[in-house]
Amino acid sequence: MKLLTLARDLKRRKSREKQALFVAEGVRSVEELLASAINVRGLLVAPQLEGAERGSALRDRIALSGHEVSSVSEAEFRSAAGTDSPQGVLAIGEIPRHAMADLPASGSLRVLILDGVQDPGNTGTILRTAAALGVDATVALPGTVDLWNPKVVRGAMGASFRHPVIQATAEELLSFTGQSGVEIWGADTTGASVDSAAPPRRLALAVGNEGAGLSSFLRERVTRLVSLPITGAVESLNVAVAAGILLYQLRK
């Protein structure tokens, strides 16, 4: 399959899951992907790349990489791109295979659980924040946006290429946490202030859907609900902002 056709096809989640491939678009994302340990299947390059910041340097780097490269027209690139103002470069990478069984069964552990988080921008920001704050892995439960959605990959700004992300069912999550002594805490406005919480060495923090919060299934199974003390001037915080503050506080 030609790289252009493949890149177009990978816009669909079913295709990404079937072929275990994803697209990284834009100068920053491609730079980060090339610097990672992820296998790259090939790259598309269009004339717009010459006008992008760091574009010429990236073109030279791509030429020396040894990867398959397909040069396409601006119109052809736009047919595969997911941005309104594409920078003329995208790479196709192999999705890393991570599973709950890969997580350490003992010792300190910090896991972030995404329970129905659906906005790609929020999800990308959360992944980047989790990686920055030393979280060991992020687990996406059913109902969460595909973590290899192109918008999520762009928002993560390279974090997805180094920070383990795992798609799992709630049953798989609960089996692992139950067998390996991991407490699950849930973020919820009705919870106790996180300031008063002493986190265990092995902890999984769950954040829920932007509008509905945690699913009833997970809410009933967490050992503690925690919240951020905020003023009455606002009802709630953006899920990515809240997740970042909670992760920082629980790292202390």
BAFI-3210 file (N, C-alpha, C; in Angstrom, 3 decimals, decimal comma, padded with zeros to 6 digits):
// residues 252
n [1|2|3|4|5|6|7|8|9|10|11|12|13|14|15|16|17|18|19|20|21|22|23|24|25|26|27|28|29|30|31|32|33|34|35|36|37|38|39|40|41|42|43|44|45|46|47|48|49|50|51|52|53|54|55|56|57|58|59|60|61|62|63|64|65|66|67|68|69|70|71|72|73|74|75|76|77|78|79|80|81|82|83|84|85|86|87|88|89|90|91|92|93|94|95|96|97|98|99|100|101|102|103|104|105|106|107|108|109|110|111|112|113|114|115|116|117|118|119|120|121|122|123|124|125|126|127|128|129|130|131|132|133|134|135|136|137|138|139|140|141|142|143|144|145|146|147|148|149|150|151|152|153|154|155|156|157|158|159|160|161|162|163|164|165|166|167|168|169|170|171|172|173|174|175|176|177|178|179|180|181|182|183|184|185|186|187|188|189|190|191|192|193|194|195|196|197|198|199|200|201|202|203|204|205|206|207|208|209|210|211|212|213|214|215|216|217|218|219|220|221|222|223|224|225|226|227|228|229|230|231|232|233|234|235|236|237|238|239|240|241|242|243|244|245|246|247|248|249|250|251|252]
n.u [000,850|000,624|002,326|000,884|-001,794|-002,025|-001,646|-003,912|-005,857|-005,360|-006,614|-008,880|-010,127|-010,595|-008,921|-006,417|-006,333|-006,548|-004,244|-002,289|-000,945|-000,055|-000,401|001,877|001,843|003,257|006,036|007,179|006,076|007,015|009,775|010,069|009,165|011,076|013,227|012,644|012,219|010,411|009,301|009,435|007,411|007,346|007,517|005,717|006,343|005,883|005,810|005,257|006,824|009,303|008,791|008,191|009,014|012,131|011,915|013,615|015,860|014,714|013,956|016,468|017,335|015,471|016,155|018,552|017,795|017,170|014,664|011,672|010,555|008,085|007,509|005,073|002,433|001,187|-001,617|-002,160|-000,988|-002,627|-004,911|-004,364|-003,680|-004,439|-004,755|-005,635|-003,795|-001,454|001,968|003,420|004,674|004,549|004,631|004,467|003,988|004,657|002,368|003,178|003,216|001,724|000,735|-001,386|-000,091|002,543|003,227|004,974|004,783|005,280|006,671|006,966|004,381|002,722|-000,180|-002,225|-005,656|-007,880|-011,150|-013,446|-012,729|-013,061|-012,307|-009,926|-007,876|-007,732|-006,974|-004,462|-002,999|-003,168|-001,698|000,839|001,320|001,200|003,446|005,432|005,283|006,162|004,508|003,889|002,423|-000,348|-003,701|-006,306|-009,709|-012,631|-014,648|-013,113|-011,325|-009,485|-006,150|-004,247|-005,259|-004,819|-005,032|-004,744|-002,142|-000,731|-001,325|-000,079|002,547|004,872|005,048|003,616|005,279|007,154|006,083|004,313|001,241|-001,882|-004,513|-007,307|-009,742|-012,233|-012,374|-009,876|-008,228|-009,099|-008,492|-005,696|-005,048|-006,199|-004,768|-002,175|-001,984|-002,713|-004,103|-007,103|-007,890|-010,371|-011,017|-013,132|-015,639|-017,022|-015,355|-012,899|-010,614|-007,643|-005,419|-005,400|-004,818|-002,881|-001,018|-000,806|001,995|001,558|-000,500|-003,395|-004,813|-007,950|-009,531|-012,457|-015,031|-015,436|-017,905|-019,665|-018,187|-016,720|-017,447|-020,279|-019,670|-016,886|-016,743|-018,000|-016,088|-013,724|-011,321|-011,153|-012,405|-011,153|-010,630|-010,094|-009,513|-011,366|-012,482|-015,812|-016,312|-016,111|-017,507|-016,262|-013,119|-011,261|-010,674|-008,069|-006,491|-007,228|-006,383|-003,616|-002,926|-003,734|-002,102|000,394|000,166|-000,198|002,210|003,929]
n.v [-001,199|002,176|004,939|007,370|006,588|004,870|006,648|008,244|006,310|005,752|007,692|006,711|005,126|002,346|001,393|002,111|000,497|-002,072|-002,269|-001,574|000,864|004,370|007,940|010,601|013,978|017,020|019,244|019,224|016,868|014,870|015,182|014,382|011,739|010,544|010,672|008,844|005,412|004,110|002,221|003,410|003,473|004,931|008,133|011,083|013,841|017,206|020,225|022,358|022,006|023,256|025,881|025,835|026,404|025,201|023,405|022,889|021,766|019,469|018,148|017,492|015,769|013,706|012,744|011,506|009,486|006,947|005,871|004,975|007,368|009,459|011,849|014,262|016,206|019,476|019,456|016,701|016,065|017,472|015,928|013,822|014,945|016,132|018,644|022,152|023,933|022,510|021,439|020,103|017,637|014,303|011,317|007,765|005,547|002,578|001,321|001,188|-001,764|-002,082|-003,439|-004,220|-006,193|-005,574|-003,730|-003,057|-005,463|-004,982|-002,615|001,031|002,798|004,710|005,301|006,598|006,804|007,000|007,593|007,458|009,903|012,149|014,222|014,954|016,924|017,569|015,034|014,593|016,635|015,754|013,348|014,326|015,810|013,801|012,287|014,187|014,459|012,114|009,837|006,367|004,973|005,450|004,540|003,795|003,497|001,821|003,956|006,141|008,459|007,338|006,723|006,980|008,605|011,103|013,810|013,545|012,559|014,768|016,671|015,570|015,985|014,407|012,943|010,548|008,796|007,923|007,647|005,070|004,009|002,512|000,556|-000,708|-002,930|-002,349|-004,537|-005,782|-003,823|-003,762|-006,350|-006,341|-004,269|-005,300|-007,674|-006,799|-004,991|-002,246|000,815|002,464|005,723|008,207|011,119|013,671|016,127|015,907|014,694|014,259|016,857|016,943|017,851|016,862|014,252|011,295|009,748|006,293|004,031|002,596|003,561|004,347|006,891|007,999|009,829|011,375|011,576|014,624|015,963|014,264|013,081|010,533|007,134|005,247|002,611|002,586|004,476|003,224|001,480|002,627|003,394|005,792|009,119|012,096|015,645|018,972|021,862|024,533|027,891|029,270|030,624|029,336|026,386|023,990|022,502|022,328|019,064|018,295|020,229|019,837|017,176|017,472|019,102|017,485|015,210|016,338|017,134|014,676|013,530|014,488]
n.w [000,000|-000,903|000,662|000,845|000,449|002,609|004,786|004,499|005,028|007,688|009,115|010,160|013,053|013,175|011,192|012,206|014,490|013,366|011,768|013,496|013,454|013,405|012,839|012,873|012,733|011,511|012,218|014,862|016,026|014,278|014,528|017,221|017,058|015,361|017,038|018,941|020,151|018,609|015,827|012,533|009,728|007,386|005,633|004,671|002,617|001,784|-000,309|001,479|003,706|003,462|004,102|006,753|010,231|011,205|009,202|006,948|008,172|009,239|006,903|005,860|007,847|007,619|005,105|005,650|007,287|006,430|006,201|004,373|002,092|000,773|-001,609|-002,023|-003,586|-002,593|-002,505|-002,423|000,020|001,783|001,636|003,258|005,632|008,969|009,915|009,740|008,683|007,364|007,882|006,070|006,519|007,595|009,551|009,592|012,131|014,119|016,412|019,790|021,797|024,743|027,881|030,747|032,147|031,836|033,720|036,793|039,396|042,008|044,392|044,188|042,441|040,007|038,356|035,796|035,126|032,465|032,242|030,138|028,963|026,415|024,699|022,258|022,397|025,152|026,056|024,845|026,111|028,759|028,615|028,035|030,350|032,310|031,610|032,088|034,845|035,870|035,884|035,701|033,767|031,509|031,477|029,331|029,497|028,069|026,053|026,196|024,147|021,273|021,961|020,031|018,149|015,678|016,578|019,325|019,443|018,396|020,373|022,571|022,020|021,568|023,913|023,930|022,651|024,386|026,927|028,471|027,150|027,608|026,396|027,943|029,398|031,953|033,589|033,206|034,261|036,971|037,742|037,637|039,508|041,825|042,247|042,528|044,562|044,217|044,939|043,940|043,320|042,849|040,915|041,874|042,358|044,715|046,444|049,133|050,082|048,205|049,425|051,989|051,712|051,993|049,838|048,825|048,196|045,901|043,515|041,611|039,804|038,853|036,316|035,036|032,455|030,585|030,964|032,404|034,419|036,532|035,596|036,731|037,278|037,826|039,851|041,970|042,747|043,535|046,113|047,353|046,983|045,623|045,607|044,266|046,168|045,369|044,648|045,027|042,735|040,338|038,823|038,138|037,003|033,919|032,630|031,951|033,200|035,887|036,241|035,968|038,192|040,318|039,931|040,352|043,030|044,270|043,849|045,687]
ca.u [000,000|001,424|002,307|-000,190|-003,048|-002,002|-001,854|-005,340|-006,628|-005,126|-007,483|-009,963|-009,698|-010,599|-007,717|-005,266|-006,354|-006,317|-002,882|-001,376|-000,145|-000,602|000,202|002,379|001,881|003,851|007,484|007,515|005,723|007,903|011,080|010,023|009,036|012,367|014,168|012,174|012,546|009,299|009,598|008,781|007,155|007,623|007,169|005,248|006,918|005,280|006,541|005,058|007,834|010,396|008,415|007,939|010,158|012,949|011,531|014,763|016,695|014,021|014,046|017,812|017,378|014,684|016,922|019,623|017,243|017,059|013,263|010,995|010,009|007,302|007,273|003,739|002,056|000,492|-003,002|-002,158|-000,698|-003,818|-005,900|-003,980|-003,405|-005,548|-004,711|-006,106|-002,619|-000,417|003,358|004,032|005,405|003,937|005,293|003,633|004,726|004,036|001,847|003,842|002,322|001,839|-000,402|-001,372|000,886|003,888|003,478|005,612|003,846|005,646|007,388|006,124|003,729|001,719|-000,888|-003,354|-006,746|-008,804|-012,446|-014,397|-012,268|-013,356|-011,749|-008,542|-006,951|-007,559|-006,266|-003,063|-002,405|-003,059|-000,576|002,085|001,471|001,513|004,847|006,276|005,220|006,707|003,527|004,470|001,641|-001,718|-004,610|-007,550|-010,831|-013,594|-015,343|-012,084|-010,860|-008,327|-004,935|-003,422|-005,923|-003,813|-005,120|-004,160|-000,693|-000,199|-001,452|000,889|003,838|005,956|004,972|003,092|006,331|008,015|005,239|003,454|-000,208|-002,478|-005,964|-007,694|-011,114|-012,314|-012,090|-008,421|-007,671|-009,408|-007,748|-004,307|-004,941|-006,532|-003,735|-000,858|-002,035|-002,788|-005,340|-007,652|-008,550|-011,103|-011,155|-014,548|-015,860|-017,583|-014,340|-012,142|-009,540|-006,410|-004,403|-005,404|-004,628|-001,530|-001,138|-000,041|003,110|001,019|-001,741|-003,949|-005,755|-008,897|-010,246|-013,606|-015,542|-015,470|-019,200|-020,351|-017,309|-016,419|-018,558|-020,804|-018,957|-015,600|-016,992|-018,364|-014,965|-012,550|-011,204|-011,278|-012,630|-010,396|-010,996|-009,257|-010,237|-011,454|-013,447|-017,154|-016,454|-016,249|-018,120|-015,306|-011,957|-011,007|-010,163|-006,617|-005,929|-007,441|-005,514|-002,248|-002,751|-003,851|-000,896|001,496|-000,040|-000,027|003,610|004,693]
ca.v [000,000|003,386|005,690|008,359|005,866|004,370|007,777|008,588|005,249|005,775|008,672|005,956|004,355|000,922|001,098|002,182|-000,679|-003,262|-002,306|-001,214|001,983|005,696|009,043|011,768|015,047|018,282|019,224|018,817|015,464|014,008|015,248|013,564|010,341|010,085|010,591|007,807|004,033|003,555|001,922|004,288|002,772|005,810|009,540|011,900|015,187|018,086|021,500|023,269|021,787|024,219|027,141|025,658|026,604|023,992|022,500|022,485|020,870|018,189|017,483|016,900|014,650|012,632|012,194|010,678|008,518|005,601|005,459|005,212|008,725|009,742|013,270|014,442|017,594|020,121|018,980|015,310|016,037|017,928|014,847|012,907|015,720|016,340|020,017|023,159|024,539|021,479|021,855|019,382|016,437|013,365|010,018|006,639|004,762|001,373|001,552|000,338|-002,688|-002,077|-004,100|-004,125|-007,156|-005,000|-002,861|-003,791|-006,048|-004,538|-001,340|002,212|002,839|005,742|005,071|007,486|006,121|007,872|006,909|008,143|011,221|012,048|015,296|014,637|017,941|017,319|013,773|014,819|017,440|014,889|012,430|015,105|016,152|012,565|011,960|015,182|014,305|010,819|008,756|005,182|004,597|005,930|003,486|004,306|002,564|001,995|005,237|007,175|008,648|006,538|007,431|007,175|009,583|012,114|015,006|013,199|012,474|016,141|017,337|014,993|016,580|013,451|012,164|009,209|007,954|007,471|007,338|003,928|004,181|001,169|000,417|-001,858|-002,967|-002,122|-005,821|-005,969|-002,877|-004,187|-007,582|-005,973|-003,506|-006,169|-008,677|-006,218|-004,052|-000,850|001,516|003,359|006,929|008,872|012,576|014,014|017,353|015,580|014,003|014,995|017,665|016,187|018,367|016,076|012,839|010,722|008,694|005,054|003,858|002,072|004,319|004,669|007,999|007,968|011,061|010,974|012,309|016,076|016,432|013,345|012,626|009,102|006,218|004,661|001,357|002,845|005,225|002,276|000,591|003,348|003,371|007,159|010,207|013,291|016,837|020,159|022,948|025,715|028,873|029,140|031,433|028,423|025,121|022,896|022,791|021,482|017,786|018,242|021,078|019,151|015,994|017,927|019,569|016,314|014,384|017,045|017,085|013,284|013,147|015,011]
ca.w [000,000|-000,971|001,914|000,833|000,668|003,989|005,689|004,418|005,667|009,130|009,761|010,783|014,222|012,853|010,420|013,121|015,356|012,557|011,252|014,589|012,970|013,691|012,094|013,594|011,745|011,923|012,454|016,236|016,244|013,504|015,201|018,431|016,667|014,844|018,164|019,860|019,788|017,835|014,426|011,561|008,471|006,255|005,824|003,559|002,629|000,782|-000,445|002,614|004,742|003,312|004,726|008,191|011,115|011,342|008,134|006,129|008,983|009,344|005,598|005,777|008,790|007,029|003,985|006,198|008,246|005,858|006,117|003,104|002,027|-000,420|-001,836|-002,597|-003,816|-001,480|-002,492|-001,968|001,457|002,504|001,674|004,339|006,848|009,887|010,399|008,788|008,057|007,484|007,735|004,968|006,896|008,536|009,620|009,996|013,118|014,663|017,764|020,793|022,474|026,196|028,526|032,196|032,662|031,742|034,871|037,897|040,361|043,353|044,402|044,004|041,137|039,763|037,102|035,536|034,424|031,739|032,285|029,273|028,522|024,986|023,880|021,885|022,895|026,585|026,254|024,517|027,188|029,931|028,410|028,162|031,767|033,037|031,333|032,737|036,292|036,280|035,966|035,071|032,589|031,439|031,035|028,761|029,562|026,975|026,100|026,051|022,779|020,879|022,342|018,833|017,299|015,303|017,415|020,626|019,237|018,281|021,664|023,510|021,655|021,714|025,158|023,630|022,094|025,484|028,083|028,133|027,147|027,571|026,238|028,756|029,902|033,390|034,245|033,170|035,220|038,335|037,998|037,942|040,753|042,938|042,461|042,791|045,678|043,772|045,301|042,921|043,788|041,788|040,990|041,877|043,124|046,026|047,225|050,142|049,507|047,968|050,356|053,221|051,375|052,008|048,824|049,021|047,253|044,643|043,371|040,303|039,883|037,738|035,972|034,235|031,306|030,769|031,441|033,321|035,495|036,568|035,348|037,967|037,504|038,481|041,093|043,025|043,060|044,029|047,572|047,857|046,044|046,003|044,834|044,432|046,829|044,513|045,130|044,475|041,527|039,199|039,212|037,976|036,180|032,763|033,107|031,805|034,255|037,161|036,296|036,189|039,578|041,201|039,785|041,001|044,471|044,734|043,704|046,827]
c.u [000,885|001,262|001,169|-001,533|-003,142|-002,271|-003,311|-006,182|-006,518|-005,852|-008,589|-009,419|-009,620|-009,349|-006,477|-005,189|-006,026|-004,848|-001,828|-000,401|-000,827|000,142|000,647|002,566|002,490|005,308|007,817|007,232|006,672|009,313|011,116|009,935|010,371|013,394|013,802|012,603|011,450|009,729|008,772|008,638|007,502|007,149|006,646|005,821|006,313|006,025|006,388|006,162|008,959|010,083|008,169|009,200|010,830|012,667|012,713|015,651|016,044|014,081|015,408|017,919|016,631|015,473|018,016|019,113|017,209|015,640|012,715|010,335|009,259|007,061|005,956|003,468|001,341|-000,942|-003,083|-001,916|-001,922|-004,869|-005,603|-003,826|-004,659|-005,594|-005,178|-004,945|-001,440|000,978|004,111|004,877|004,567|004,681|004,290|004,464|003,954|003,605|002,565|002,818|002,611|000,579|-000,284|-000,301|002,313|004,237|004,085|004,600|004,167|006,437|006,445|005,582|002,721|001,126|-002,016|-004,381|-007,638|-010,119|-013,460|-014,012|-012,311|-012,725|-010,283|-007,525|-006,679|-006,701|-004,782|-002,343|-002,200|-001,873|000,759|002,367|001,853|002,968|005,782|006,352|005,590|005,698|004,064|003,730|000,274|-002,580|-005,905|-008,612|-011,771|-014,404|-014,393|-011,672|-009,641|-007,047|-003,972|-004,173|-004,901|-003,837|-004,549|-002,643|-000,079|-000,225|-000,453|002,308|005,022|005,885|004,514|004,179|007,253|007,225|004,298|001,970|-000,840|-003,982|-006,369|-009,171|-011,080|-011,978|-010,590|-007,742|-007,872|-008,681|-006,313|-004,199|-005,230|-005,427|-002,388|-000,881|-002,014|-004,132|-005,788|-008,353|-009,228|-011,176|-012,626|-014,757|-016,431|-016,549|-013,683|-011,016|-008,269|-005,293|-004,291|-005,107|-003,153|-001,532|-000,301|001,076|002,614|-000,394|-002,101|-004,986|-006,638|-009,533|-011,306|-013,927|-015,700|-016,790|-019,811|-019,485|-017,051|-017,657|-019,024|-020,070|-017,667|-015,790|-017,291|-017,189|-013,702|-012,518|-011,331|-011,572|-011,872|-010,782|-009,978|-010,073|-010,223|-012,530|-014,801|-017,359|-016,602|-016,796|-017,117|-014,150|-011,946|-010,318|-008,647|-005,930|-006,045|-006,523|-004,076|-001,995|-002,795|-002,599|000,300|001,380|000,225|001,401|004,412|004,846]
c.v [001,249|004,192|006,707|007,698|005,358|005,493|008,227|007,583|005,309|006,918|007,964|005,099|002,865|000,525|001,133|000,935|-001,954|-003,386|-001,980|-000,126|003,292|006,728|010,130|012,870|016,316|018,125|018,682|017,333|014,523|014,023|014,315|012,077|009,785|009,916|009,476|006,429|003,375|003,338|002,820|003,542|003,625|007,216|010,139|013,299|015,982|019,420|022,445|023,148|022,807|025,537|027,047|025,920|025,253|022,978|021,995|021,497|019,498|017,438|016,805|015,668|013,444|011,948|011,242|009,529|007,086|005,091|005,709|006,583|008,891|011,245|013,434|015,916|018,162|019,608|017,538|015,236|016,452|016,832|013,846|013,620|015,876|017,745|020,975|023,809|023,562|022,012|021,029|018,191|015,595|012,046|008,976|005,749|003,540|001,630|000,630|-000,542|-002,689|-002,712|-003,955|-005,039|-006,627|-004,139|-003,666|-004,252|-005,647|-003,240|-000,176|002,261|003,978|005,509|006,090|006,721|007,169|007,119|007,697|009,561|011,224|013,127|015,008|015,639|017,773|016,082|013,922|015,598|016,600|013,943|013,147|015,437|014,926|012,176|012,910|014,986|012,899|009,711|007,566|004,738|005,263|004,836|004,120|003,217|002,793|003,277|006,406|007,261|007,756|007,327|007,631|007,957|010,673|013,385|014,757|013,172|013,867|016,838|016,837|015,473|015,658|012,582|010,731|008,249|007,389|007,022|006,189|004,280|002,823|001,286|-000,836|-001,788|-002,691|-003,404|-006,088|-005,054|-003,370|-005,472|-007,252|-005,262|-004,381|-007,149|-008,077|-005,094|-002,588|-000,267|002,371|004,525|007,592|010,372|012,944|015,234|017,087|014,940|014,888|015,764|016,837|016,646|017,503|014,600|012,451|009,550|007,467|004,958|003,381|002,644|004,497|005,770|007,985|009,342|010,703|011,882|013,792|016,582|015,579|012,886|011,132|008,272|005,634|003,369|001,602|003,569|004,282|001,418|001,315|003,281|004,759|008,105|011,430|014,439|017,936|021,233|024,198|026,651|028,639|029,932|030,581|027,092|023,975|023,352|021,883|020,207|017,692|019,073|020,377|017,947|016,401|018,348|018,390|015,442|015,030|016,918|015,673|012,774|013,534|013,963]
c.w [000,000|000,323|001,959|001,101|002,097|004,979|005,679|005,193|007,194|009,848|010,549|011,931|013,913|012,087|011,305|013,986|014,575|012,156|012,303|014,159|013,338|012,859|013,058|012,566|012,327|012,298|013,838|016,458|015,509|014,090|016,401|018,092|016,175|015,959|019,137|019,368|018,938|016,386|013,509|010,247|007,246|006,537|004,529|003,715|001,483|000,744|000,744|003,655|004,665|004,010|006,213|008,999|011,381|010,233|007,315|006,877|009,097|008,015|005,435|006,673|008,233|005,907|004,461|007,066|007,725|005,747|004,715|003,145|000,710|-000,508|-002,574|-002,801|-002,592|-001,366|-001,990|-000,469|002,266|002,616|002,788|005,673|007,699|010,449|009,320|008,033|008,163|007,186|006,694|005,351|007,851|008,453|010,068|010,914|013,570|016,100|018,752|021,514|023,968|026,778|030,036|032,790|032,612|032,953|036,009|038,937|041,793|043,235|044,159|042,581|041,109|038,387|036,990|034,718|033,757|031,570|031,452|028,905|027,001|024,124|023,539|022,409|024,376|026,815|025,933|025,597|028,440|029,795|028,579|029,620|032,586|032,838|032,071|034,246|036,763|036,471|035,176|033,819|032,668|030,820|030,544|028,813|028,385|027,161|026,010|024,589|022,509|021,182|021,176|017,761|016,942|016,159|018,807|020,512|019,142|019,631|022,681|023,232|021,954|022,949|024,897|023,159|023,179|026,709|027,729|028,221|026,860|027,360|027,010|029,107|031,406|034,146|034,291|034,175|036,645|038,700|038,380|039,278|041,965|043,272|042,856|043,822|045,285|044,192|044,133|043,612|042,596|042,003|040,872|042,772|044,509|046,950|048,266|049,466|049,363|048,900|051,605|052,980|051,428|051,040|049,134|047,977|045,896|044,460|041,907|040,500|038,645|037,553|034,945|033,078|031,604|031,344|032,536|034,491|035,410|036,248|036,677|038,304|038,264|039,805|042,257|043,494|043,514|045,555|048,180|046,698|046,537|045,082|045,067|045,137|045,955|045,074|044,482|043,201|040,276|039,707|039,161|037,096|034,955|033,224|032,983|032,884|035,604|037,308|036,598|037,626|040,543|041,137|040,468|042,521|045,016|044,553|044,923|047,933]
res [m|k|l|l|t|l|a|r|d|l|k|r|r|k|s|r|e|k|q|a|l|f|v|a|e|g|v|r|s|v|e|e|l|l|a|s|a|i|n|v|r|g|l|l|v|a|p|q|l|e|g|a|e|r|g|s|a|l|r|d|r|i|a|l|s|g|h|e|v|s|s|v|s|e|a|e|f|r|s|a|a|g|t|d|s|p|q|g|v|l|a|i|g|e|i|p|r|h|a|m|a|d|l|p|a|s|g|s|l|r|v|l|i|l|d|g|v|q|d|p|g|n|t|g|t|i|l|r|t|a|a|a|l|g|v|d|a|t|v|a|l|p|g|t|v|d|l|w|n|p|k|v|v|r|g|a|m|g|a|s|f|r|h|p|v|i|q|a|t|a|e|e|l|l|s|f|t|g|q|s|g|v|e|i|w|g|a|d|t|t|g|a|s|v|d|s|a|a|p|p|r|r|l|a|l|a|v|g|n|e|g|a|g|l|s|s|f|l|r|e|r|v|t|r|l|v|s|l|p|i|t|g|a|v|e|s|l|n|v|a|v|a|a|g|i|l|l|y|q|l|r|k]
***
